[in-house]
């Protein structure tokens, strides 16, 4: 059980980091600042920074709000190129 938990935590951190990277890539392609994205999506600047760096896992509602501001379908933030 303990080993399974550690593996799941590692995978969740990897997913968090990849979603954050996709958010950053989309934001920068739109020439949008973290501050603008935070304001328009209704979250703090710190939250956007932490999500993009893979430090903090956002809720589904937060990712949906970010996706709306970035004009991208939610599921596309979960497509990862390895």
HELIX and SHEET records of a PDB file:
HELIX    1   1 UNK A    2  UNK A   29  1                                  28    
HELIX    2   2 UNK A   34  UNK A   41  1                                   8    
HELIX    3   3 UNK A   45  UNK A   52  1                                   8    
HELIX    4   4 UNK A   60  UNK A   69  1                                  10    
HELIX    5   5 UNK A   74  UNK A   78  5                                   5    
END                                                                             
